[in-house]
Amino acid sequence: MACSNTVGLVTGAFLLGFGMSEIPKGIWLSADWTIQQKVLSHKVAKMAVKLDDAHQDFSNAIVITQATSKQMSKRDSLRPYMNIIDKMLVHM
């Protein structure tokens, strides 16, 4: 009896040392739908914040591009490229 307990404890310590207990723990936690829902809702919230930041950066880039287009003279050598960018902004 003592030998089987010792073998079980040594095996458990061995598995903990190599991180082998994380796999059953992950399976156990993924079986609970409430925990899974909390994890996924947290990921969705983080992605929503990233999307909002990206949208804000994109809006700022559009405003800067429009301001640059207004300041650029019609005889500028880069004006044809700015016209292409302006046409792209109209389609957005």
PDB file as gemmi writes it, atoms N, CA and C in Angstrom:
CRYST1    1.000    1.000    1.000  90.00  90.00  90.00 P 1                      
ATOM      1  N   MET A   1       0.830  -1.191   0.000  1.00  0.00           N  
ATOM      2  CA  MET A   1       0.000   0.000   0.000  1.00  0.00           C  
ATOM      3  C   MET A   1       0.873   1.253   0.000  1.00  0.00           C  
ATOM      4  N   ALA A   2       1.871   1.262   0.854  1.00  0.00           N  
ATOM      5  CA  ALA A   2       2.757   2.418   0.940  1.00  0.00           C  
ATOM      6  C   ALA A   2       3.563   2.567  -0.340  1.00  0.00           C  
ATOM      7  N   CYS A   3       3.908   1.451  -0.938  1.00  0.00           N  
ATOM      8  CA  CYS A   3       4.694   1.494  -2.178  1.00  0.00           C  
ATOM      9  C   CYS A   3       3.878   2.104  -3.323  1.00  0.00           C  
ATOM     10  N   SER A   4       2.594   1.760  -3.409  1.00  0.00           N  
ATOM     11  CA  SER A   4       1.766   2.309  -4.482  1.00  0.00           C  
ATOM     12  C   SER A   4       1.532   3.805  -4.273  1.00  0.00           C  
ATOM     13  N   ASN A   5       1.390   4.235  -3.022  1.00  0.00           N  
ATOM     14  CA  ASN A   5       1.252   5.668  -2.745  1.00  0.00           C  
ATOM     15  C   ASN A   5       2.528   6.414  -3.115  1.00  0.00           C  
ATOM     16  N   THR A   6       3.662   5.801  -2.805  1.00  0.00           N  
ATOM     17  CA  THR A   6       4.944   6.431  -3.121  1.00  0.00           C  
ATOM     18  C   THR A   6       5.120   6.554  -4.633  1.00  0.00           C  
ATOM     19  N   VAL A   7       4.776   5.503  -5.351  1.00  0.00           N  
ATOM     20  CA  VAL A   7       4.884   5.539  -6.809  1.00  0.00           C  
ATOM     21  C   VAL A   7       3.967   6.623  -7.378  1.00  0.00           C  
ATOM     22  N   GLY A   8       2.770   6.739  -6.843  1.00  0.00           N  
ATOM     23  CA  GLY A   8       1.832   7.766  -7.306  1.00  0.00           C  
ATOM     24  C   GLY A   8       2.343   9.166  -7.030  1.00  0.00           C  
ATOM     25  N   LEU A   9       2.909   9.384  -5.854  1.00  0.00           N  
ATOM     26  CA  LEU A   9       3.436  10.703  -5.504  1.00  0.00           C  
ATOM     27  C   LEU A   9       4.658  11.062  -6.344  1.00  0.00           C  
ATOM     28  N   VAL A  10       5.543  10.087  -6.546  1.00  0.00           N  
ATOM     29  CA  VAL A  10       6.734  10.341  -7.355  1.00  0.00           C  
ATOM     30  C   VAL A  10       6.335  10.623  -8.807  1.00  0.00           C  
ATOM     31  N   THR A  11       5.395   9.858  -9.320  1.00  0.00           N  
ATOM     32  CA  THR A  11       4.920  10.089 -10.690  1.00  0.00           C  
ATOM     33  C   THR A  11       4.274  11.464 -10.818  1.00  0.00           C  
ATOM     34  N   GLY A  12       3.466  11.844  -9.822  1.00  0.00           N  
ATOM     35  CA  GLY A  12       2.840  13.171  -9.832  1.00  0.00           C  
ATOM     36  C   GLY A  12       3.868  14.278  -9.784  1.00  0.00           C  
ATOM     37  N   ALA A  13       4.883  14.130  -8.943  1.00  0.00           N  
ATOM     38  CA  ALA A  13       5.940  15.142  -8.858  1.00  0.00           C  
ATOM     39  C   ALA A  13       6.726  15.206 -10.163  1.00  0.00           C  
ATOM     40  N   PHE A  14       6.967  14.059 -10.770  1.00  0.00           N  
ATOM     41  CA  PHE A  14       7.673  14.015 -12.048  1.00  0.00           C  
ATOM     42  C   PHE A  14       6.882  14.734 -13.141  1.00  0.00           C  
ATOM     43  N   LEU A  15       5.582  14.463 -13.187  1.00  0.00           N  
ATOM     44  CA  LEU A  15       4.748  15.110 -14.198  1.00  0.00           C  
ATOM     45  C   LEU A  15       4.640  16.612 -13.961  1.00  0.00           C  
ATOM     46  N   LEU A  16       4.570  17.027 -12.714  1.00  0.00           N  
ATOM     47  CA  LEU A  16       4.524  18.456 -12.409  1.00  0.00           C  
ATOM     48  C   LEU A  16       5.824  19.139 -12.812  1.00  0.00           C  
ATOM     49  N   GLY A  17       6.929  18.444 -12.613  1.00  0.00           N  
ATOM     50  CA  GLY A  17       8.223  19.021 -12.944  1.00  0.00           C  
ATOM     51  C   GLY A  17       8.389  19.281 -14.427  1.00  0.00           C  
ATOM     52  N   PHE A  18       7.791  18.463 -15.260  1.00  0.00           N  
ATOM     53  CA  PHE A  18       7.908  18.635 -16.701  1.00  0.00           C  
ATOM     54  C   PHE A  18       6.703  19.345 -17.313  1.00  0.00           C  
ATOM     55  N   GLY A  19       5.801  19.854 -16.496  1.00  0.00           N  
ATOM     56  CA  GLY A  19       4.647  20.586 -16.995  1.00  0.00           C  
ATOM     57  C   GLY A  19       3.598  19.712 -17.646  1.00  0.00           C  
ATOM     58  N   MET A  20       3.641  18.427 -17.384  1.00  0.00           N  
ATOM     59  CA  MET A  20       2.693  17.517 -18.012  1.00  0.00           C  
ATOM     60  C   MET A  20       1.297  17.619 -17.407  1.00  0.00           C  
ATOM     61  N   SER A  21       1.190  18.300 -16.276  1.00  0.00           N  
ATOM     62  CA  SER A  21      -0.133  18.426 -15.665  1.00  0.00           C  
ATOM     63  C   SER A  21      -0.929  19.551 -16.300  1.00  0.00           C  
ATOM     64  N   GLU A  22      -0.289  20.388 -17.128  1.00  0.00           N  
ATOM     65  CA  GLU A  22      -1.005  21.493 -17.763  1.00  0.00           C  
ATOM     66  C   GLU A  22      -1.979  20.988 -18.826  1.00  0.00           C  
ATOM     67  N   ILE A  23      -1.661  19.883 -19.461  1.00  0.00           N  
ATOM     68  CA  ILE A  23      -2.544  19.356 -20.502  1.00  0.00           C  
ATOM     69  C   ILE A  23      -3.865  18.884 -19.899  1.00  0.00           C  
ATOM     70  N   PRO A  24      -3.847  18.048 -18.857  1.00  0.00           N  
ATOM     71  CA  PRO A  24      -5.133  17.677 -18.261  1.00  0.00           C  
ATOM     72  C   PRO A  24      -5.855  18.875 -17.644  1.00  0.00           C  
ATOM     73  N   LYS A  25      -5.091  19.825 -17.099  1.00  0.00           N  
ATOM     74  CA  LYS A  25      -5.713  21.015 -16.523  1.00  0.00           C  
ATOM     75  C   LYS A  25      -6.396  21.829 -17.617  1.00  0.00           C  
ATOM     76  N   GLY A  26      -5.747  21.952 -18.768  1.00  0.00           N  
ATOM     77  CA  GLY A  26      -6.348  22.673 -19.888  1.00  0.00           C  
ATOM     78  C   GLY A  26      -7.607  21.991 -20.397  1.00  0.00           C  
ATOM     79  N   ILE A  27      -7.574  20.675 -20.465  1.00  0.00           N  
ATOM     80  CA  ILE A  27      -8.757  19.926 -20.895  1.00  0.00           C  
ATOM     81  C   ILE A  27      -9.880  20.098 -19.886  1.00  0.00           C  
ATOM     82  N   TRP A  28      -9.530  20.062 -18.609  1.00  0.00           N  
ATOM     83  CA  TRP A  28     -10.528  20.214 -17.548  1.00  0.00           C  
ATOM     84  C   TRP A  28     -11.165  21.604 -17.603  1.00  0.00           C  
ATOM     85  N   LEU A  29     -10.351  22.627 -17.787  1.00  0.00           N  
ATOM     86  CA  LEU A  29     -10.883  23.987 -17.815  1.00  0.00           C  
ATOM     87  C   LEU A  29     -11.665  24.270 -19.097  1.00  0.00           C  
ATOM     88  N   SER A  30     -11.260  23.663 -20.208  1.00  0.00           N  
ATOM     89  CA  SER A  30     -11.985  23.905 -21.454  1.00  0.00           C  
ATOM     90  C   SER A  30     -13.333  23.195 -21.476  1.00  0.00           C  
ATOM     91  N   ALA A  31     -13.540  22.244 -20.586  1.00  0.00           N  
ATOM     92  CA  ALA A  31     -14.822  21.558 -20.519  1.00  0.00           C  
ATOM     93  C   ALA A  31     -15.884  22.421 -19.851  1.00  0.00           C  
ATOM     94  N   ASP A  32     -15.461  23.408 -19.061  1.00  0.00           N  
ATOM     95  CA  ASP A  32     -16.410  24.279 -18.373  1.00  0.00           C  
ATOM     96  C   ASP A  32     -16.770  25.438 -19.298  1.00  0.00           C  
ATOM     97  N   TRP A  33     -18.033  25.524 -19.690  1.00  0.00           N  
ATOM     98  CA  TRP A  33     -18.450  26.528 -20.668  1.00  0.00           C  
ATOM     99  C   TRP A  33     -18.421  27.945 -20.111  1.00  0.00           C  
ATOM    100  N   THR A  34     -18.629  28.100 -18.817  1.00  0.00           N  
ATOM    101  CA  THR A  34     -18.621  29.459 -18.259  1.00  0.00           C  
ATOM    102  C   THR A  34     -17.213  30.044 -18.295  1.00  0.00           C  
ATOM    103  N   ILE A  35     -16.217  29.228 -17.978  1.00  0.00           N  
ATOM    104  CA  ILE A  35     -14.833  29.707 -18.049  1.00  0.00           C  
ATOM    105  C   ILE A  35     -14.459  29.988 -19.497  1.00  0.00           C  
ATOM    106  N   GLN A  36     -14.865  29.111 -20.383  1.00  0.00           N  
ATOM    107  CA  GLN A  36     -14.568  29.297 -21.809  1.00  0.00           C  
ATOM    108  C   GLN A  36     -15.217  30.584 -22.325  1.00  0.00           C  
ATOM    109  N   GLN A  37     -16.443  30.857 -21.879  1.00  0.00           N  
ATOM    110  CA  GLN A  37     -17.132  32.074 -22.310  1.00  0.00           C  
ATOM    111  C   GLN A  37     -16.425  33.318 -21.775  1.00  0.00           C  
ATOM    112  N   LYS A  38     -15.953  33.268 -20.538  1.00  0.00           N  
ATOM    113  CA  LYS A  38     -15.232  34.408 -19.970  1.00  0.00           C  
ATOM    114  C   LYS A  38     -13.932  34.662 -20.722  1.00  0.00           C  
ATOM    115  N   VAL A  39     -13.221  33.601 -21.042  1.00  0.00           N  
ATOM    116  CA  VAL A  39     -11.960  33.745 -21.773  1.00  0.00           C  
ATOM    117  C   VAL A  39     -12.213  34.337 -23.158  1.00  0.00           C  
ATOM    118  N   LEU A  40     -13.214  33.819 -23.851  1.00  0.00           N  
ATOM    119  CA  LEU A  40     -13.501  34.309 -25.198  1.00  0.00           C  
ATOM    120  C   LEU A  40     -14.034  35.737 -25.187  1.00  0.00           C  
ATOM    121  N   SER A  41     -14.851  36.082 -24.191  1.00  0.00           N  
ATOM    122  CA  SER A  41     -15.349  37.460 -24.127  1.00  0.00           C  
ATOM    123  C   SER A  41     -14.213  38.425 -23.813  1.00  0.00           C  
ATOM    124  N   HIS A  42     -13.241  37.983 -23.028  1.00  0.00           N  
ATOM    125  CA  HIS A  42     -12.071  38.820 -22.757  1.00  0.00           C  
ATOM    126  C   HIS A  42     -11.260  39.032 -24.036  1.00  0.00           C  
ATOM    127  N   LYS A  43     -11.086  37.977 -24.828  1.00  0.00           N  
ATOM    128  CA  LYS A  43     -10.356  38.104 -26.093  1.00  0.00           C  
ATOM    129  C   LYS A  43     -11.090  39.029 -27.057  1.00  0.00           C  
ATOM    130  N   VAL A  44     -12.417  38.921 -27.091  1.00  0.00           N  
ATOM    131  CA  VAL A  44     -13.209  39.788 -27.968  1.00  0.00           C  
ATOM    132  C   VAL A  44     -13.077  41.242 -27.536  1.00  0.00           C  
ATOM    133  N   ALA A  45     -13.090  41.492 -26.232  1.00  0.00           N  
ATOM    134  CA  ALA A  45     -12.953  42.863 -25.735  1.00  0.00           C  
ATOM    135  C   ALA A  45     -11.584  43.440 -26.088  1.00  0.00           C  
ATOM    136  N   LYS A  46     -10.532  42.627 -25.963  1.00  0.00           N  
ATOM    137  CA  LYS A  46      -9.197  43.102 -26.329  1.00  0.00           C  
ATOM    138  C   LYS A  46      -9.115  43.422 -27.816  1.00  0.00           C  
ATOM    139  N   MET A  47      -9.716  42.578 -28.647  1.00  0.00           N  
ATOM    140  CA  MET A  47      -9.696  42.826 -30.084  1.00  0.00           C  
ATOM    141  C   MET A  47     -10.535  44.049 -30.450  1.00  0.00           C  
ATOM    142  N   ALA A  48     -11.625  44.295 -29.712  1.00  0.00           N  
ATOM    143  CA  ALA A  48     -12.441  45.480 -29.972  1.00  0.00           C  
ATOM    144  C   ALA A  48     -11.654  46.749 -29.670  1.00  0.00           C  
ATOM    145  N   VAL A  49     -10.860  46.724 -28.614  1.00  0.00           N  
ATOM    146  CA  VAL A  49     -10.022  47.884 -28.290  1.00  0.00           C  
ATOM    147  C   VAL A  49      -8.982  48.100 -29.384  1.00  0.00           C  
ATOM    148  N   LYS A  50      -8.370  47.011 -29.860  1.00  0.00           N  
ATOM    149  CA  LYS A  50      -7.390  47.130 -30.942  1.00  0.00           C  
ATOM    150  C   LYS A  50      -8.043  47.654 -32.220  1.00  0.00           C  
ATOM    151  N   LEU A  51      -9.253  47.186 -32.509  1.00  0.00           N  
ATOM    152  CA  LEU A  51      -9.964  47.649 -33.695  1.00  0.00           C  
ATOM    153  C   LEU A  51     -10.286  49.130 -33.587  1.00  0.00           C  
ATOM    154  N   ASP A  52     -10.699  49.573 -32.410  1.00  0.00           N  
ATOM    155  CA  ASP A  52     -11.003  50.988 -32.206  1.00  0.00           C  
ATOM    156  C   ASP A  52      -9.752  51.844 -32.380  1.00  0.00           C  
ATOM    157  N   ASP A  53      -8.634  51.380 -31.849  1.00  0.00           N  
ATOM    158  CA  ASP A  53      -7.372  52.113 -32.017  1.00  0.00           C  
ATOM    159  C   ASP A  53      -6.966  52.184 -33.491  1.00  0.00           C  
ATOM    160  N   ALA A  54      -7.117  51.078 -34.204  1.00  0.00           N  
ATOM    161  CA  ALA A  54      -6.763  51.058 -35.623  1.00  0.00           C  
ATOM    162  C   ALA A  54      -7.678  51.987 -36.421  1.00  0.00           C  
ATOM    163  N   HIS A  55      -8.957  52.004 -36.071  1.00  0.00           N  
ATOM    164  CA  HIS A  55      -9.891  52.892 -36.762  1.00  0.00           C  
ATOM    165  C   HIS A  55      -9.533  54.351 -36.507  1.00  0.00           C  
ATOM    166  N   GLN A  56      -9.146  54.665 -35.283  1.00  0.00           N  
ATOM    167  CA  GLN A  56      -8.744  56.032 -34.955  1.00  0.00           C  
ATOM    168  C   GLN A  56      -7.482  56.427 -35.727  1.00  0.00           C  
ATOM    169  N   ASP A  57      -6.516  55.529 -35.795  1.00  0.00           N  
ATOM    170  CA  ASP A  57      -5.291  55.803 -36.559  1.00  0.00           C  
ATOM    171  C   ASP A  57      -5.597  56.004 -38.047  1.00  0.00           C  
ATOM    172  N   PHE A  58      -6.492  55.186 -38.572  1.00  0.00           N  
ATOM    173  CA  PHE A  58      -6.872  55.299 -39.981  1.00  0.00           C  
ATOM    174  C   PHE A  58      -7.574  56.630 -40.251  1.00  0.00           C  
ATOM    175  N   SER A  59      -8.453  57.025 -39.342  1.00  0.00           N  
ATOM    176  CA  SER A  59      -9.143  58.312 -39.493  1.00  0.00           C  
ATOM    177  C   SER A  59      -8.155  59.470 -39.448  1.00  0.00           C  
ATOM    178  N   ASN A  60      -7.187  59.383 -38.552  1.00  0.00           N  
ATOM    179  CA  ASN A  60      -6.162  60.425 -38.482  1.00  0.00           C  
ATOM    180  C   ASN A  60      -5.350  60.488 -39.775  1.00  0.00           C  
ATOM    181  N   ALA A  61      -5.035  59.337 -40.339  1.00  0.00           N  
ATOM    182  CA  ALA A  61      -4.276  59.305 -41.592  1.00  0.00           C  
ATOM    183  C   ALA A  61      -5.076  59.933 -42.730  1.00  0.00           C  
ATOM    184  N   ILE A  62      -6.380  59.698 -42.752  1.00  0.00           N  
ATOM    185  CA  ILE A  62      -7.223  60.297 -43.793  1.00  0.00           C  
ATOM    186  C   ILE A  62      -7.250  61.812 -43.652  1.00  0.00           C  
ATOM    187  N   VAL A  63      -7.387  62.302 -42.422  1.00  0.00           N  
ATOM    188  CA  VAL A  63      -7.419  63.750 -42.191  1.00  0.00           C  
ATOM    189  C   VAL A  63      -6.096  64.385 -42.600  1.00  0.00           C  
ATOM    190  N   ILE A  64      -4.996  63.752 -42.248  1.00  0.00           N  
ATOM    191  CA  ILE A  64      -3.675  64.282 -42.610  1.00  0.00           C  
ATOM    192  C   ILE A  64      -3.493  64.284 -44.124  1.00  0.00           C  
ATOM    193  N   THR A  65      -3.956  63.229 -44.780  1.00  0.00           N  
ATOM    194  CA  THR A  65      -3.841  63.147 -46.237  1.00  0.00           C  
ATOM    195  C   THR A  65      -4.654  64.247 -46.916  1.00  0.00           C  
ATOM    196  N   GLN A  66      -5.858  64.489 -46.420  1.00  0.00           N  
ATOM    197  CA  GLN A  66      -6.687  65.544 -47.004  1.00  0.00           C  
ATOM    198  C   GLN A  66      -6.064  66.919 -46.784  1.00  0.00           C  
ATOM    199  N   ALA A  67      -5.486  67.142 -45.606  1.00  0.00           N  
ATOM    200  CA  ALA A  67      -4.830  68.428 -45.344  1.00  0.00           C  
ATOM    201  C   ALA A  67      -3.612  68.609 -46.243  1.00  0.00           C  
ATOM    202  N   THR A  68      -2.871  67.540 -46.459  1.00  0.00           N  
ATOM    203  CA  THR A  68      -1.706  67.610 -47.344  1.00  0.00           C  
ATOM    204  C   THR A  68      -2.136  67.891 -48.780  1.00  0.00           C  
ATOM    205  N   SER A  69      -3.236  67.286 -49.192  1.00  0.00           N  
ATOM    206  CA  SER A  69      -3.728  67.500 -50.549  1.00  0.00           C  
ATOM    207  C   SER A  69      -4.137  68.955 -50.765  1.00  0.00           C  
ATOM    208  N   LYS A  70      -4.736  69.559 -49.753  1.00  0.00           N  
ATOM    209  CA  LYS A  70      -5.151  70.963 -49.884  1.00  0.00           C  
ATOM    210  C   LYS A  70      -3.945  71.898 -49.958  1.00  0.00           C  
ATOM    211  N   GLN A  71      -2.879  71.557 -49.270  1.00  0.00           N  
ATOM    212  CA  GLN A  71      -1.703  72.428 -49.240  1.00  0.00           C  
ATOM    213  C   GLN A  71      -0.800  72.252 -50.459  1.00  0.00           C  
ATOM    214  N   MET A  72      -0.935  71.146 -51.142  1.00  0.00           N  
ATOM    215  CA  MET A  72      -0.056  70.867 -52.279  1.00  0.00           C  
ATOM    216  C   MET A  72      -0.507  71.685 -53.491  1.00  0.00           C  
ATOM    217  N   SER A  73       0.441  72.326 -54.154  1.00  0.00           N  
ATOM    218  CA  SER A  73       0.096  73.149 -55.319  1.00  0.00           C  
ATOM    219  C   SER A  73      -0.233  72.258 -56.516  1.00  0.00           C  
ATOM    220  N   LYS A  74      -0.937  72.843 -57.458  1.00  0.00           N  
ATOM    221  CA  LYS A  74      -1.351  72.091 -58.649  1.00  0.00           C  
ATOM    222  C   LYS A  74      -0.173  71.783 -59.570  1.00  0.00           C  
ATOM    223  N   ARG A  75       0.908  72.550 -59.466  1.00  0.00           N  
ATOM    224  CA  ARG A  75       2.067  72.347 -60.335  1.00  0.00           C  
ATOM    225  C   ARG A  75       3.154  71.502 -59.676  1.00  0.00           C  
ATOM    226  N   ASP A  76       2.865  70.948 -58.540  1.00  0.00           N  
ATOM    227  CA  ASP A  76       3.851  70.117 -57.839  1.00  0.00           C  
ATOM    228  C   ASP A  76       4.107  68.845 -58.647  1.00  0.00           C  
ATOM    229  N   SER A  77       5.355  68.385 -58.622  1.00  0.00           N  
ATOM    230  CA  SER A  77       5.695  67.182 -59.404  1.00  0.00           C  
ATOM    231  C   SER A  77       5.036  65.922 -58.838  1.00  0.00           C  
ATOM    232  N   LEU A  78       4.659  65.956 -57.572  1.00  0.00           N  
ATOM    233  CA  LEU A  78       4.010  64.795 -56.957  1.00  0.00           C  
ATOM    234  C   LEU A  78       2.484  64.894 -56.980  1.00  0.00           C  
ATOM    235  N   ARG A  79       1.953  65.942 -57.593  1.00  0.00           N  
ATOM    236  CA  ARG A  79       0.495  66.140 -57.602  1.00  0.00           C  
ATOM    237  C   ARG A  79      -0.257  64.993 -58.283  1.00  0.00           C  
ATOM    238  N   PRO A  80       0.231  64.391 -59.366  1.00  0.00           N  
ATOM    239  CA  PRO A  80      -0.512  63.261 -59.959  1.00  0.00           C  
ATOM    240  C   PRO A  80      -0.692  62.097 -58.981  1.00  0.00           C  
ATOM    241  N   TYR A  81       0.309  61.866 -58.167  1.00  0.00           N  
ATOM    242  CA  TYR A  81       0.194  60.785 -57.177  1.00  0.00           C  
ATOM    243  C   TYR A  81      -0.800  61.156 -56.079  1.00  0.00           C  
ATOM    244  N   MET A  82      -0.818  62.443 -55.725  1.00  0.00           N  
ATOM    245  CA  MET A  82      -1.771  62.893 -54.714  1.00  0.00           C  
ATOM    246  C   MET A  82      -3.196  62.793 -55.245  1.00  0.00           C  
ATOM    247  N   ASN A  83      -3.378  63.031 -56.541  1.00  0.00           N  
ATOM    248  CA  ASN A  83      -4.707  62.873 -57.144  1.00  0.00           C  
ATOM    249  C   ASN A  83      -5.176  61.424 -57.075  1.00  0.00           C  
ATOM    250  N   ILE A  84      -4.253  60.503 -57.276  1.00  0.00           N  
ATOM    251  CA  ILE A  84      -4.600  59.077 -57.169  1.00  0.00           C  
ATOM    252  C   ILE A  84      -5.037  58.756 -55.744  1.00  0.00           C  
ATOM    253  N   ILE A  85      -4.315  59.287 -54.769  1.00  0.00           N  
ATOM    254  CA  ILE A  85      -4.668  59.045 -53.366  1.00  0.00           C  
ATOM    255  C   ILE A  85      -6.019  59.672 -53.049  1.00  0.00           C  
ATOM    256  N   ASP A  86      -6.276  60.880 -53.586  1.00  0.00           N  
ATOM    257  CA  ASP A  86      -7.572  61.529 -53.363  1.00  0.00           C  
ATOM    258  C   ASP A  86      -8.717  60.700 -53.933  1.00  0.00           C  
ATOM    259  N   LYS A  87      -8.506  60.116 -55.106  1.00  0.00           N  
ATOM    260  CA  LYS A  87      -9.543  59.263 -55.702  1.00  0.00           C  
ATOM    261  C   LYS A  87      -9.786  58.018 -54.847  1.00  0.00           C  
ATOM    262  N   MET A  88      -8.716  57.488 -54.273  1.00  0.00           N  
ATOM    263  CA  MET A  88      -8.872  56.322 -53.398  1.00  0.00           C  
ATOM    264  C   MET A  88      -9.653  56.687 -52.142  1.00  0.00           C  
ATOM    265  N   LEU A  89      -9.443  57.892 -51.628  1.00  0.00           N  
ATOM    266  CA  LEU A  89     -10.162  58.326 -50.430  1.00  0.00           C  
ATOM    267  C   LEU A  89     -11.648  58.522 -50.703  1.00  0.00           C  
ATOM    268  N   VAL A  90     -11.976  58.941 -51.928  1.00  0.00           N  
ATOM    269  CA  VAL A  90     -13.385  59.129 -52.278  1.00  0.00           C  
ATOM    270  C   VAL A  90     -14.118  57.787 -52.249  1.00  0.00           C  
ATOM    271  N   HIS A  91     -13.448  56.724 -52.658  1.00  0.00           N  
ATOM    272  CA  HIS A  91     -14.080  55.401 -52.690  1.00  0.00           C  
ATOM    273  C   HIS A  91     -14.237  54.790 -51.303  1.00  0.00           C  
ATOM    274  N   MET A  92     -13.532  55.316 -50.325  1.00  0.00           N  
ATOM    275  CA  MET A  92     -13.640  54.767 -48.972  1.00  0.00           C  
ATOM    276  C   MET A  92     -14.804  55.394 -48.318  1.00  0.00           C  
TER     277      MET A  92                                                      
END                                                                             
